[in-house]
């Protein structure tokens, strides 16, 4: 721990009980996801290219409406 900041790994699967737990951690402020960019669904290929470039500094979201 450096300057009072620590981290640990949390491996999740896309199943209801685990998604509920991670949602609770986010809602409680224990996890603060960083969103780098949001792409509309129509630009999914552009989003994947962006992720593949290694420039993303957080989560890349594809918005489906």
C-alpha positions, -999 to 999 in steps of 0.1 A, spaced: 0 0 0 14 33 -11 0 66 2 -30 49 17 -40 34 -17 -44 -3 -23 -59 -27 -48 -69 -63 -52 -80 -84 -81 -117 -94 -84 -125 -119 -110 -162 -119 -121 -184 -140 -143 -215 -127 -161 -240 -144 -138 -267 -128 -117 -253 -134 -82 -219 -120 -91 -233 -91 -110 -254 -82 -80 -223 -82 -58 -203 -60 -80 -233 -36 -85 -235 -33 -47 -197 -26 -45 -201 2 -71 -232 16 -54 -214 17 -21 -184 36 -36 -159 8 -31 -153 4 -68 -152 35 -90 -152 25 -127 -134 49 -150 -152 53 -183 -129 64 -211 -153 66 -240 -189 58 -249 -197 47 -284 -232 43 -300 -241 8 -311 -236 18 -347 -199 25 -340 -191 -8 -324 -163 -15 -349 -148 19 -341 -150 11 -304 -133 -23 -309 -105 -6 -330 -101 20 -302 -98 -8 -275 -73 -27 -297 -51 4 -301 -42 3 -264 -51 40 -260 -81 34 -237 -75 47 -201 -107 31 -187 -138 13 -197 -150 16 -233 -188 14 -234 -211 5 -263 -244 22 -257 -274 2 -268 -308 20 -268 
